[in-house]
Amino acid sequence: MELRRLLPSGEPVSADDAHSGFAFADLAPDDRPYVVVDFVSSLDGRAAIAGRSAPLSNAADRRIFHLLRTQVDAVFAGTGTLRKERYGRIVRDPDLRERRAAAGLAEDPLALVVSRSGDVPWDIPLFDVSEQPVAVYTGAELRPPAVQADVSISQVSAERSLRDALRLARAEHGVRSVLCEGGPHVFGSLLADGLVDELFLCMAPLLAGGDTELGIAVGPALPEAARLELVHALESEDALFLRYRIAR
Ligand SMILES: NC(=O)c1ccc[n+]([C@@H]2O[C@H](COP(=O)([O-])OP(=O)(O)OC[C@H]3O[C@@H](n4cnc5c(N)ncnc54)[C@H](OP(=O)(O)O)[C@@H]3O)[C@@H](O)[C@H]2O)c1
């Protein structure tokens, strides 16, 4: 799958070539993993149409979504997203698992789940796969049901849940790079806590209209707007694929 290279400009590049070898783990600060966020948005900033992100996506976005999962130690999605999108095994394609192994990563990335309420969607397919490691971070008392997945549970403080979860993922599981796949509440909280390093944003050539769907980041107001630097811009089927780094 070829993408037009807008910035830096150049010959078309395959989605696979443009999304490999990032070595995010090497960029991790001392006390937490390097955190990369991936979103697809309509041009008017909505994160879903009729409650799902799929109508915003195209073939290149889907490929990039799966390729980014080959680049990190752990994948994190909020309980709202896990529930709504019915998450299963994070890397289903054996070729992509092989690609991870060849890059020195575990075949299956750790799935990170953070819940303040303890209302974890235990019935989603993610928990049905014995090969899938899952680390749950919560401030609530949890009594998980028997599931196939290899689940660990750690306590975090309610006020510092995301920071604690990332710190513990590093300390307990050696996680040096995390891909956060949303949703808007988790992204907003990560931003407010200063825990985001990069954003991969697909701008879909659609206007969702209405005011029922969330923007890509919601929740607490930021003390000041986060400033980002554009690292690359690619295009396919009128969608833009933007890689931004948070300016520090
Ligand atoms: N366009 C995209 O790329 C994209 C990506 C992802 C999701 N989405 C869409 O976004 C919608 C879901 O959005 P959402 O914002 O409700 O879901 P979300 O951010 O995935 O999940 C929200 C939940 O995460 C937990 N959470 C949030 N902040 C937390 C914090 N600081 N500490 C601990 N836990 C925290 C809470 O769970 P507890 O209640 O368990 O405490 C909260 O209810 C869906 O329609 C989905 O399709 C779109």
The ligand as an SDF file (V2000), in Angstrom:
LIG
                    3D

 48 52  0  0  0  0  0  0  0  0999 V2000
  -11.2420    7.8580   16.5020 N   0  0  0  0  0  0  0  0  0  0  0  0
  -10.4500    7.0970   17.2130 C   0  0  0  0  0  0  0  0  0  0  0  0
   -9.2800    6.9000   16.8550 O   0  0  0  0  0  0  0  0  0  0  0  0
  -10.9670    6.4680   18.4770 C   0  0  0  0  0  0  0  0  0  0  0  0
  -10.0920    5.7940   19.3270 C   0  0  0  0  0  0  0  0  0  0  0  0
  -10.6000    5.2290   20.4890 C   0  0  0  0  0  0  0  0  0  0  0  0
  -11.9420    5.3430   20.7950 C   0  0  0  0  0  0  0  0  0  0  0  0
  -12.7630    6.0040   19.9420 N   0  0  0  0  0  0  0  0  0  0  0  0
  -14.1990    6.1360   20.2550 C   0  0  0  0  0  0  0  0  0  0  0  0
  -14.3190    6.8170   21.4950 O   0  0  0  0  0  0  0  0  0  0  0  0
  -15.4820    6.3480   22.1740 C   0  0  0  0  0  0  0  0  0  0  0  0
  -15.1340    5.9130   23.5830 C   0  0  0  0  0  0  0  0  0  0  0  0
  -14.6140    7.0290   24.2200 O   0  0  0  0  0  0  0  0  0  0  0  0
  -14.3860    7.1810   25.7800 P   0  0  0  0  0  0  0  0  0  0  0  0
  -13.6730    8.4650   25.9510 O   0  0  0  0  0  0  0  0  0  0  0  0
  -15.6640    6.9260   26.4590 O   0  0  0  0  0  0  0  0  0  0  0  0
  -13.4670    5.9130   26.1100 O   0  0  0  0  0  0  0  0  0  0  0  0
  -12.0700    5.6760   26.7870 P   0  0  0  0  0  0  0  0  0  0  0  0
  -11.2640    6.9210   26.9410 O   0  0  0  0  0  0  0  0  0  0  0  0
  -11.4820    4.5300   26.0710 O   0  0  0  0  0  0  0  0  0  0  0  0
  -12.4880    5.1210   28.2000 O   0  0  0  0  0  0  0  0  0  0  0  0
  -12.9500    5.9370   29.2440 C   0  0  0  0  0  0  0  0  0  0  0  0
  -12.7390    5.1600   30.5160 C   0  0  0  0  0  0  0  0  0  0  0  0
  -11.3450    4.9960   30.7390 O   0  0  0  0  0  0  0  0  0  0  0  0
  -11.1080    5.0590   32.1170 C   0  0  0  0  0  0  0  0  0  0  0  0
  -10.3080    6.2470   32.3740 N   0  0  0  0  0  0  0  0  0  0  0  0
  -10.2900    7.4270   31.7430 C   0  0  0  0  0  0  0  0  0  0  0  0
   -9.4230    8.2770   32.3200 N   0  0  0  0  0  0  0  0  0  0  0  0
   -8.9000    7.5900   33.3260 C   0  0  0  0  0  0  0  0  0  0  0  0
   -7.9560    7.9160   34.2960 C   0  0  0  0  0  0  0  0  0  0  0  0
   -7.3800    9.1130   34.3520 N   0  0  0  0  0  0  0  0  0  0  0  0
   -7.6300    6.9880   35.1780 N   0  0  0  0  0  0  0  0  0  0  0  0
   -8.2090    5.7790   35.1250 C   0  0  0  0  0  0  0  0  0  0  0  0
   -9.1280    5.4050   34.2340 N   0  0  0  0  0  0  0  0  0  0  0  0
   -9.4590    6.3230   33.3460 C   0  0  0  0  0  0  0  0  0  0  0  0
  -12.4360    5.2040   32.8180 C   0  0  0  0  0  0  0  0  0  0  0  0
  -12.8350    3.8690   33.0450 O   0  0  0  0  0  0  0  0  0  0  0  0
  -13.5860    3.3420   34.3300 P   0  0  0  0  0  0  0  0  0  0  0  0
  -14.9920    3.7970   34.1550 O   0  0  0  0  0  0  0  0  0  0  0  0
  -13.4200    1.8760   34.1990 O   0  0  0  0  0  0  0  0  0  0  0  0
  -12.9530    3.9380   35.5420 O   0  0  0  0  0  0  0  0  0  0  0  0
  -13.2610    5.8540   31.7550 C   0  0  0  0  0  0  0  0  0  0  0  0
  -14.6240    5.6010   31.9200 O   0  0  0  0  0  0  0  0  0  0  0  0
  -16.0280    5.2180   21.3490 C   0  0  0  0  0  0  0  0  0  0  0  0
  -17.0790    5.7270   20.5570 O   0  0  0  0  0  0  0  0  0  0  0  0
  -14.8800    4.8030   20.4690 C   0  0  0  0  0  0  0  0  0  0  0  0
  -15.3090    4.2550   19.2590 O   0  0  0  0  0  0  0  0  0  0  0  0
  -12.3080    6.5720   18.8030 C   0  0  0  0  0  0  0  0  0  0  0  0
  1  2  1  0
  2  3  2  0
  2  4  1  0
  4  5  1  0
  4 48  2  0
  5  6  2  0
  6  7  1  0
  7  8  2  0
  8  9  1  0
  8 48  1  0
  9 10  1  0
  9 46  1  0
 10 11  1  0
 11 12  1  0
 11 44  1  0
 12 13  1  0
 13 14  1  0
 14 15  2  0
 14 16  1  0
 14 17  1  0
 17 18  1  0
 18 19  2  0
 18 20  1  0
 18 21  1  0
 21 22  1  0
 22 23  1  0
 23 24  1  0
 23 42  1  0
 24 25  1  0
 25 26  1  0
 25 36  1  0
 26 27  1  0
 26 35  1  0
 27 28  2  0
 28 29  1  0
 29 30  1  0
 29 35  2  0
 30 31  1  0
 30 32  2  0
 32 33  1  0
 33 34  2  0
 34 35  1  0
 36 37  1  0
 36 42  1  0
 37 38  1  0
 38 39  2  0
 38 40  1  0
 38 41  1  0
 42 43  1  0
 44 45  1  0
 44 46  1  0
 46 47  1  0
M  CHG  2   8   1  16  -1
M  END
$$$$
